[in-house]
Amino acid sequence: MTVITKSEFARKINRSHQYVSALIKRGRVVLTKQDGREMVELEASLQKIATTADPANDPSKTMPRADGRTAQSVGMALQGGGPASEDDGTGSHSSSSAYQKSRAVKESYTARLKKVEFEEKMGKIISKAGAEKAAFGVARILREKLKALPNRLAPKVTVETDQKKNFITLTNEVESVIKEIQAAIADLIT
């Protein structure tokens, strides 16, 4: 186990002291106390940085091969086939594959949410609460109009003895109620 200072570690990995500080804040560097000072465990820190690295930033994994394909892709990692499923023996496959899978899931959900927000703003979809409110309003109007129908028709139908005239009266009243309901629904929608 090699223990060095933070500055030596920065020089060793050819990075700035600020970069090393950022790695420490993210918990990607293994620190130990020695003589009252915080020191960096070199091998453990390099291993931790390697296992927690973003595979998308690793040129050896994303550079195009001679055939134009990349050694790893999110699609291959999700399917579990092709070069992404081969373990290179370093143990970094499982963490990079898991990272790619979780990132792909996150991107998928983000895209779905953006699509829903867009369609809602375009008026293609409405919220569940809005749909429930509109359905309740339509049902209330329908109930009121249908309950009022016998009161309006009884005096007209009981007086008339001609069956054909009663049929016409009933049909006209039902069509009138249908038009009123359609108008009420149009008002609710707009």
C-alpha angles and dihedrals in degrees: 000000000000116000119196138164123268091251092051089049090052090052091045093056092037095240137120125268089246091057090052090049090053090050090051092051090052091050094244096124124070111226130192133183116244123171089346093305130107109245132183122243099222104203096039091048094049090049092048092048090050094049095046096043121122104252090210088067094051107100093197089062099040105035113109116257124223090274091054096251125113125241091239134021133172091243093054092045092051092048092047092226138110125022093333091069095054115099113221092206096250095097091238092111096078095049095044092045092048090047092051092047094050092045091050091050091049092049091048093053092044090053091048092051092049090050092051092048091049094048091047091053091047090053095243093120135026132204121268091242091053092049092049091050092049092047091050091050093050092047091050093051092046091051093050094048094046093047090052093051099081092048091054096042103041096075093046097045098043093055095048117075097183109099094206093054091048089052091051091047092050092046093049092049093048091049089049090053091048091053091049091050091048090051091049091050091049089052091051093049096050 
